[in-house]
Amino acid sequence: MSNSIKISPSILSADFSKLGEEVISLDKAGADYIHVDVMDGHFVPNITIGPEVIKNLRPLTKKTFDVHLMISQVDRHIEGFANAGADIITFHPEATDDVKKTINLIKKNRKKVGISLKPKSSISLVKDYLEEIDLVLIMSVEPGFGGQKFMPEVIEKLKEIKKIVTEKNLNIDLEIDGGINFSNCKSVKEAGANVLVSGSAIFNENNGDLKKNINLLREAS
């Protein structure tokens, strides 16, 4: 796993009336990834964006599009998101009948594979696939809405996965998403996270100074 901390700002907190400009601003501010939350109103209660929006944003930046699919029957949509410009496609094991098949489908589309665990989802859902994927995304809020409070109980899960990854000497990113801010980012890094997703802290703190907020999250220790 890479030791360098990557920041993946969630555009869920961006101004959707000028999404393209927001993505360009995040690029200039030094974001490592652009985190795109895709919700279908079924797997989670909210509805956000689809492949067409990603396709339109894709020419605006060369940054990695870190696409988190919170959608049911996920296999039906992977090719669409891959073709739209996703670089990493992350899915929930509960959203597929066959995790291995979904992993292979993402790989077939030549994209990096992530598996996400909700706060109450067991590590056992991902444990057997760690050698085959590129990223584990730990949700530190219940998926579905931005702006929720961080759930500190997920830190133990993060530590547990970090331990397995270290013991097996795997090159895999550990990402965390949900209520990440300047006060809790240190503890999640210490627990093993090396990719931090943040929306509210990046877009709203310090009068929306994106560069300052990205650097604060990356460098806080």
C-alpha positions as protocol buffer text, in pm:
chain_id: "A"
residue {
  index: 1
  type: MET
  ca { x: 0 y: 0 z: 0 }
}
residue {
  index: 2
  type: SER
  ca { x: 122 y: 347 z: -80 }
}
residue {
  index: 3
  type: ASN
  ca { x: 225 y: 556 z: 220 }
}
residue {
  index: 4
  type: SER
  ca { x: 142 y: 884 z: 52 }
}
residue {
  index: 5
  type: ILE
  ca { x: -198 y: 1023 z: 144 }
}
residue {
  index: 6
  type: LYS
  ca { x: -433 y: 1085 z: -146 }
}
residue {
  index: 7
  type: ILE
  ca { x: -728 y: 1323 z: -122 }
}
residue {
  index: 8
  type: SER
  ca { x: -1042 y: 1241 z: -319 }
}
residue {
  index: 9
  type: PRO
  ca { x: -1288 y: 1533 z: -293 }
}
residue {
  index: 10
  type: SER
  ca { x: -1650 y: 1426 z: -323 }
}
residue {
  index: 11
  type: ILE
  ca { x: -1837 y: 1628 z: -584 }
}
residue {
  index: 12
  type: LEU
  ca { x: -2157 y: 1543 z: -396 }
}
residue {
  index: 13
  type: SER
  ca { x: -2079 y: 1860 z: -198 }
}
residue {
  index: 14
  type: ALA
  ca { x: -2004 y: 2070 z: -508 }
}
residue {
  index: 15
  type: ASP
  ca { x: -2235 y: 2327 z: -664 }
}
residue {
  index: 16
  type: PHE
  ca { x: -2419 y: 2115 z: -922 }
}
residue {
  index: 17
  type: SER
  ca { x: -2517 y: 2424 z: -1122 }
}
residue {
  index: 18
  type: LYS
  ca { x: -2150 y: 2463 z: -1218 }
}
residue {
  index: 19
  type: LEU
  ca { x: -2014 y: 2112 z: -1177 }
}
residue {
  index: 20
  type: GLY
  ca { x: -1764 y: 2141 z: -1461 }
}
residue {
  index: 21
  type: GLU
  ca { x: -1607 y: 2453 z: -1308 }
}
residue {
  index: 22
  type: GLU
  ca { x: -1595 y: 2281 z: -969 }
}
residue {
  index: 23
  type: VAL
  ca { x: -1404 y: 1984 z: -1114 }
}
residue {
  index: 24
  type: ILE
  ca { x: -1155 y: 2217 z: -1286 }
}
residue {
  index: 25
  type: SER
  ca { x: -1108 y: 2403 z: -955 }
}
residue {
  index: 26
  type: LEU
  ca { x: -1044 y: 2076 z: -768 }
}
residue {
  index: 27
  type: ASP
  ca { x: -786 y: 1979 z: -1029 }
}
residue {
  index: 28
  type: LYS
  ca { x: -605 y: 2313 z: -989 }
}
residue {
  index: 29
  type: ALA
  ca { x: -628 y: 2289 z: -609 }
}
residue {
  index: 30
  type: GLY
  ca { x: -427 y: 1966 z: -610 }
}
residue {
  index: 31
  type: ALA
  ca { x: -687 y: 1694 z: -561 }
}
residue {
  index: 32
  type: ASP
  ca { x: -544 y: 1348 z: -627 }
}
residue {
  index: 33
  type: TYR
  ca { x: -876 y: 1190 z: -729 }
}
residue {
  index: 34
  type: ILE
  ca { x: -1224 y: 1318 z: -809 }
}
residue {
  index: 35
  type: HIS
  ca { x: -1475 y: 1115 z: -605 }
}
residue {
  index: 36
  type: VAL
  ca { x: -1808 y: 1058 z: -779 }
}
residue {
  index: 37
  type: ASP
  ca { x: -2096 y: 917 z: -572 }
}
residue {
  index: 38
  type: VAL
  ca { x: -2352 y: 737 z: -788 }
}
residue {
  index: 39
  type: MET
  ca { x: -2684 y: 660 z: -615 }
}
residue {
  index: 40
  type: ASP
  ca { x: -2990 y: 502 z: -770 }
}
residue {
  index: 41
  type: GLY
  ca { x: -3271 y: 556 z: -519 }
}
residue {
  index: 42
  type: HIS
  ca { x: -3289 y: 177 z: -463 }
}
residue {
  index: 43
  type: PHE
  ca { x: -2966 y: 61 z: -301 }
}
residue {
  index: 44
  type: VAL
  ca { x: -2961 y: 391 z: -110 }
}
residue {
  index: 45
  type: PRO
  ca { x: -3249 y: 636 z: -69 }
}
residue {
  index: 46
  type: ASN
  ca { x: -3097 y: 922 z: -269 }
}
residue {
  index: 47
  type: ILE
  ca { x: -3052 y: 969 z: -646 }
}
residue {
  index: 48
  type: THR
  ca { x: -2747 y: 1148 z: -788 }
}
residue {
  index: 49
  type: ILE
  ca { x: -2584 y: 1125 z: -1130 }
}
residue {
  index: 50
  type: GLY
  ca { x: -2531 y: 874 z: -1411 }
}
residue {
  index: 51
  type: PRO
  ca { x: -2269 y: 798 z: -1677 }
}
residue {
  index: 52
  type: GLU
  ca { x: -2370 y: 1090 z: -1900 }
}
residue {
  index: 53
  type: VAL
  ca { x: -2257 y: 1346 z: -1640 }
}
residue {
  index: 54
  type: ILE
  ca { x: -1925 y: 1166 z: -1590 }
}
residue {
  index: 55
  type: LYS
  ca { x: -1875 y: 1154 z: -1968 }
}
residue {
  index: 56
  type: ASN
  ca { x: -1924 y: 1533 z: -1983 }
}
residue {
  index: 57
  type: LEU
  ca { x: -1685 y: 1596 z: -1694 }
}
residue {
  index: 58
  type: ARG
  ca { x: -1415 y: 1360 z: -1825 }
}
residue {
  index: 59
  type: PRO
  ca { x: -1250 y: 1600 z: -2076 }
}
residue {
  index: 60
  type: LEU
  ca { x: -1207 y: 1866 z: -1804 }
}
residue {
  index: 61
  type: THR
  ca { x: -937 y: 1688 z: -1602 }
}
residue {
  index: 62
  type: LYS
  ca { x: -681 y: 1409 z: -1622 }
}
residue {
  index: 63
  type: LYS
  ca { x: -727 y: 1329 z: -1252 }
}
residue {
  index: 64
  type: THR
  ca { x: -840 y: 980 z: -1152 }
}
residue {
  index: 65
  type: PHE
  ca { x: -1218 y: 946 z: -1147 }
}
residue {
  index: 66
  type: ASP
  ca { x: -1292 y: 750 z: -832 }
}
residue {
  index: 67
  type: VAL
  ca { x: -1648 y: 629 z: -896 }
}
residue {
  index: 68
  type: HIS
  ca { x: -1846 y: 478 z: -608 }
}
residue {
  index: 69
  type: LEU
  ca { x: -2151 y: 288 z: -730 }
}
residue {
  index: 70
  type: MET
  ca { x: -2425 y: 271 z: -466 }
}
residue {
  index: 71
  type: ILE
  ca { x: -2663 y: 100 z: -703 }
}
residue {
  index: 72
  type: SER
  ca { x: -2856 y: -227 z: -725 }
}
residue {
  index: 73
  type: GLN
  ca { x: -2785 y: -489 z: -994 }
}
residue {
  index: 74
  type: VAL
  ca { x: -2450 y: -324 z: -1037 }
}
residue {
  index: 75
  type: ASP
  ca { x: -2327 y: -551 z: -1321 }
}
residue {
  index: 76
  type: ARG
  ca { x: -2577 y: -397 z: -1563 }
}
residue {
  index: 77
  type: HIS
  ca { x: -2414 y: -56 z: -1529 }
}
residue {
  index: 78
  type: ILE
  ca { x: -2039 y: -123 z: -1512 }
}
residue {
  index: 79
  type: GLU
  ca { x: -1971 y: -99 z: -1884 }
}
residue {
  index: 80
  type: GLY
  ca { x: -2159 y: 232 z: -1904 }
}
residue {
  index: 81
  type: PHE
  ca { x: -1953 y: 389 z: -1627 }
}
residue {
  index: 82
  type: ALA
  ca { x: -1631 y: 245 z: -1765 }
}
residue {
  index: 83
  type: ASN
  ca { x: -1704 y: 392 z: -2108 }
}
residue {
  index: 84
  type: ALA
  ca { x: -1799 y: 727 z: -1952 }
}
residue {
  index: 85
  type: GLY
  ca { x: -1450 y: 766 z: -1806 }
}
residue {
  index: 86
  type: ALA
  ca { x: -1436 y: 607 z: -1461 }
}
residue {
  index: 87
  type: ASP
  ca { x: -1083 y: 500 z: -1358 }
}
residue {
  index: 88
  type: ILE
  ca { x: -1171 y: 319 z: -1037 }
}
residue {
  index: 89
  type: ILE
  ca { x: -1510 y: 149 z: -1007 }
}
residue {
  index: 90
  type: THR
  ca { x: -1615 y: 62 z: -652 }
}
residue {
  index: 91
  type: PHE
  ca { x: -1921 y: -148 z: -574 }
}
residue {
  index: 92
  type: HIS
  ca { x: -2094 y: -293 z: -268 }
}
residue {
  index: 93
  type: PRO
  ca { x: -2089 y: -673 z: -228 }
}
residue {
  index: 94
  type: GLU
  ca { x: -2457 y: -658 z: -129 }
}
residue {
  index: 95
  type: ALA
  ca { x: -2539 y: -515 z: -475 }
}
residue {
  index: 96
  type: THR
  ca { x: -2435 y: -824 z: -669 }
}
residue {
  index: 97
  type: ASP
  ca { x: -2519 y: -1195 z: -669 }
}
residue {
  index: 98
  type: ASP
  ca { x: -2161 y: -1285 z: -752 }
}
residue {
  index: 99
  type: VAL
  ca { x: -1876 y: -1067 z: -621 }
}
residue {
  index: 100
  type: LYS
  ca { x: -1611 y: -1251 z: -822 }
}
residue {
  index: 101
  type: LYS
  ca { x: -1809 y: -1204 z: -1144 }
}
residue {
  index: 102
  type: THR
  ca { x: -1845 y: -828 z: -1075 }
}
residue {
  index: 103
  type: ILE
  ca { x: -1470 y: -795 z: -1007 }
}
residue {
  index: 104
  type: ASN
  ca { x: -1395 y: -971 z: -1336 }
}
residue {
  index: 105
  type: LEU
  ca { x: -1643 y: -751 z: -1522 }
}
residue {
  index: 106
  type: ILE
  ca { x: -1470 y: -435 z: -1399 }
}
residue {
  index: 107
  type: LYS
  ca { x: -1130 y: -580 z: -1493 }
}
residue {
  index: 108
  type: LYS
  ca { x: -1261 y: -680 z: -1835 }
}
residue {
  index: 109
  type: ASN
  ca { x: -1341 y: -311 z: -1885 }
}
residue {
  index: 110
  type: ARG
  ca { x: -979 y: -235 z: -1790 }
}
residue {
  index: 111
  type: LYS
  ca { x: -1063 y: -39 z: -1476 }
}
residue {
  index: 112
  type: LYS
  ca { x: -934 y: -61 z: -1119 }
}
residue {
  index: 113
  type: VAL
  ca { x: -1163 y: -247 z: -878 }
}
residue {
  index: 114
  type: GLY
  ca { x: -1287 y: -126 z: -541 }
}
residue {
  index: 115
  type: ILE
  ca { x: -1518 y: -292 z: -290 }
}
residue {
  index: 116
  type: SER
  ca { x: -1704 y: -80 z: -38 }
}
residue {
  index: 117
  type: LEU
  ca { x: -1822 y: -179 z: 308 }
}
residue {
  index: 118
  type: LYS
  ca { x: -2107 y: 4 z: 479 }
}
residue {
  index: 119
  type: PRO
  ca { x: -2061 y: 75 z: 853 }
}
residue {
  index: 120
  type: LYS
  ca { x: -2241 y: -245 z: 952 }
}
residue {
  index: 121
  type: SER
  ca { x: -2106 y: -464 z: 668 }
}
residue {
  index: 122
  type: SER
  ca { x: -1874 y: -743 z: 781 }
}
residue {
  index: 123
  type: ILE
  ca { x: -1510 y: -766 z: 672 }
}
residue {
  index: 124
  type: SER
  ca { x: -1590 y: -1121 z: 564 }
}
residue {
  index: 125
  type: LEU
  ca { x: -1765 y: -973 z: 258 }
}
residue {
  index: 126
  type: VAL
  ca { x: -1431 y: -849 z: 122 }
}
residue {
  index: 127
  type: LYS
  ca { x: -1170 y: -1067 z: 292 }
}
residue {
  index: 128
  type: ASP
  ca { x: -1155 y: -1339 z: 26 }
}
residue {
  index: 129
  type: TYR
  ca { x: -1113 y: -1091 z: -259 }
}
residue {
  index: 130
  type: LEU
  ca { x: -833 y: -868 z: -130 }
}
residue {
  index: 131
  type: GLU
  ca { x: -574 y: -1023 z: -363 }
}
residue {
  index: 132
  type: GLU
  ca { x: -791 y: -946 z: -665 }
}
residue {
  index: 133
  type: ILE
  ca { x: -885 y: -581 z: -604 }
}
residue {
  index: 134
  type: ASP
  ca { x: -713 y: -243 z: -591 }
}
residue {
  index: 135
  type: LEU
  ca { x: -906 y: -63 z: -321 }
}
residue {
  index: 136
  type: VAL
  ca { x: -1128 y: -113 z: -16 }
}
residue {
  index: 137
  type: LEU
  ca { x: -1363 y: 175 z: 63 }
}
residue {
  index: 138
  type: ILE
  ca { x: -1480 y: 189 z: 424 }
}
residue {
  index: 139
  type: MET
  ca { x: -1794 y: 395 z: 470 }
}
residue {
  index: 140
  type: SER
  ca { x: -1784 y: 596 z: 794 }
}
residue {
  index: 141
  type: VAL
  ca { x: -2148 y: 705 z: 750 }
}
residue {
  index: 142
  type: GLU
  ca { x: -2450 y: 517 z: 619 }
}
residue {
  index: 143
  type: PRO
  ca { x: -2431 y: 569 z: 241 }
}
residue {
  index: 144
  type: GLY
  ca { x: -2695 y: 781 z: 75 }
}
residue {
  index: 145
  type: PHE
  ca { x: -2644 y: 1144 z: 176 }
}
residue {
  index: 146
  type: GLY
  ca { x: -2359 y: 1392 z: 211 }
}
residue {
  index: 147
  type: GLY
  ca { x: -2290 y: 1599 z: 521 }
}
residue {
  index: 148
  type: GLN
  ca { x: -2337 y: 1321 z: 780 }
}
residue {
  index: 149
  type: LYS
  ca { x: -2137 y: 1284 z: 1102 }
}
residue {
  index: 150
  type: PHE
  ca { x: -1837 y: 1051 z: 1111 }
}
residue {
  index: 151
  type: MET
  ca { x: -1897 y: 715 z: 1287 }
}
residue {
  index: 152
  type: PRO
  ca { x: -1581 y: 647 z: 1494 }
}
residue {
  index: 153
  type: GLU
  ca { x: -1672 y: 279 z: 1542 }
}
residue {
  index: 154
  type: VAL
  ca { x: -1556 y: 202 z: 1187 }
}
residue {
  index: 155
  type: ILE
  ca { x: -1194 y: 274 z: 1284 }
}
residue {
  index: 156
  type: GLU
  ca { x: -1165 y: -80 z: 1425 }
}
residue {
  index: 157
  type: LYS
  ca { x: -1276 y: -223 z: 1090 }
}
residue {
  index: 158
  type: LEU
  ca { x: -1017 y: -11 z: 913 }
}
residue {
  index: 159
  type: LYS
  ca { x: -743 y: -133 z: 1148 }
}
residue {
  index: 160
  type: GLU
  ca { x: -849 y: -494 z: 1094 }
}
residue {
  index: 161
  type: ILE
  ca { x: -833 y: -466 z: 715 }
}
residue {
  index: 162
  type: LYS
  ca { x: -501 y: -281 z: 736 }
}
residue {
  index: 163
  type: LYS
  ca { x: -362 y: -569 z: 945 }
}
residue {
  index: 164
  type: ILE
  ca { x: -470 y: -829 z: 687 }
}
residue {
  index: 165
  type: VAL
  ca { x: -334 y: -620 z: 398 }
}
residue {
  index: 166
  type: THR
  ca { x: 1 y: -578 z: 579 }
}
residue {
  index: 167
  type: GLU
  ca { x: 27 y: -946 z: 671 }
}
residue {
  index: 168
  type: LYS
  ca { x: -42 y: -1049 z: 311 }
}
residue {
  index: 169
  type: ASN
  ca { x: 186 y: -773 z: 178 }
}
residue {
  index: 170
  type: LEU
  ca { x: -82 y: -652 z: -64 }
}
residue {
  index: 171
  type: ASN
  ca { x: -57 y: -337 z: -275 }
}
residue {
  index: 172
  type: ILE
  ca { x: -406 y: -209 z: -207 }
}
residue {
  index: 173
  type: ASP
  ca { x: -546 y: 132 z: -118 }
}
residue {
  index: 174
  type: LEU
  ca { x: -761 y: 177 z: 191 }
}
residue {
  index: 175
  type: GLU
  ca { x: -1009 y: 457 z: 136 }
}
residue {
  index: 176
  type: ILE
  ca { x: -1248 y: 608 z: 388 }
}
residue {
  index: 177
  type: ASP
  ca { x: -1557 y: 816 z: 315 }
}
residue {
  index: 178
  type: GLY
  ca { x: -1809 y: 984 z: 542 }
}
residue {
  index: 179
  type: GLY
  ca { x: -1779 y: 1290 z: 762 }
}
residue {
  index: 180
  type: ILE
  ca { x: -1400 y: 1314 z: 715 }
}
residue {
  index: 181
  type: ASN
  ca { x: -1273 y: 1649 z: 846 }
}
residue {
  index: 182
  type: PHE
  ca { x: -966 y: 1816 z: 994 }
}
residue {
  index: 183
  type: SER
  ca { x: -1027 y: 1678 z: 1342 }
}
residue {
  index: 184
  type: ASN
  ca { x: -1073 y: 1308 z: 1256 }
}
residue {
  index: 185
  type: CYS
  ca { x: -844 y: 1271 z: 952 }
}
residue {
  index: 186
  type: LYS
  ca { x: -542 y: 1201 z: 1175 }
}
residue {
  index: 187
  type: SER
  ca { x: -708 y: 904 z: 1346 }
}
residue {
  index: 188
  type: VAL
  ca { x: -818 y: 743 z: 1017 }
}
residue {
  index: 189
  type: LYS
  ca { x: -469 y: 780 z: 872 }
}
residue {
  index: 190
  type: GLU
  ca { x: -322 y: 619 z: 1184 }
}
residue {
  index: 191
  type: ALA
  ca { x: -572 y: 333 z: 1144 }
}
residue {
  index: 192
  type: GLY
  ca { x: -444 y: 268 z: 791 }
}
residue {
  index: 193
  type: ALA
  ca { x: -641 y: 483 z: 546 }
}
residue {
  index: 194
  type: ASN
  ca { x: -431 y: 633 z: 266 }
}
residue {
  index: 195
  type: VAL
  ca { x: -715 y: 772 z: 50 }
}
residue {
  index: 196
  type: LEU
  ca { x: -945 y: 1023 z: 219 }
}
residue {
  index: 197
  type: VAL
  ca { x: -1278 y: 1119 z: 67 }
}
residue {
  index: 198
  type: SER
  ca { x: -1419 y: 1447 z: 188 }
}
residue {
  index: 199
  type: GLY
  ca { x: -1697 y: 1671 z: 64 }
}
residue {
  index: 200
  type: SER
  ca { x: -1818 y: 1919 z: 325 }
}
residue {
  index: 201
  type: ALA
  ca { x: -1475 y: 1994 z: 474 }
}
residue {
  index: 202
  type: ILE
  ca { x: -1321 y: 2063 z: 132 }
}
residue {
  index: 203
  type: PHE
  ca { x: -1603 y: 2271 z: -13 }
}
residue {
  index: 204
  type: ASN
  ca { x: -1727 y: 2453 z: 297 }
}
residue {
  index: 205
  type: GLU
  ca { x: -1439 y: 2517 z: 539 }
}
residue {
  index: 206
  type: ASN
  ca { x: -1208 y: 2822 z: 524 }
}
residue {
  index: 207
  type: ASN
  ca { x: -1452 y: 3004 z: 295 }
}
residue {
  index: 208
  type: GLY
  ca { x: -1429 y: 2724 z: 39 }
}
residue {
  index: 209
  type: ASP
  ca { x: -1050 y: 2753 z: -8 }
}
residue {
  index: 210
  type: LEU
  ca { x: -1014 y: 2418 z: -188 }
}
residue {
  index: 211
  type: LYS
  ca { x: -635 y: 2413 z: -203 }
}
residue {
  index: 212
  type: LYS
  ca { x: -597 y: 2498 z: 166 }
}
residue {
  index: 213
  type: ASN
  ca { x: -854 y: 2239 z: 272 }
}
residue {
  index: 214
  type: ILE
  ca { x: -705 y: 1962 z: 54 }
}
residue {
  index: 215
  type: ASN
  ca { x: -359 y: 2034 z: 197 }
}
residue {
  index: 216
  type: LEU
  ca { x: -489 y: 2044 z: 555 }
}
residue {
  index: 217
  type: LEU
  ca { x: -647 y: 1700 z: 514 }
}
residue {
  index: 218
  type: ARG
  ca { x: -339 y: 1558 z: 347 }
}
residue {
  index: 219
  type: GLU
  ca { x: -83 y: 1697 z: 589 }
}
residue {
  index: 220
  type: ALA
  ca { x: -262 y: 1680 z: 925 }
}
residue {
  index: 221
  type: SER
  ca { x: -66 y: 1450 z: 1153 }
}
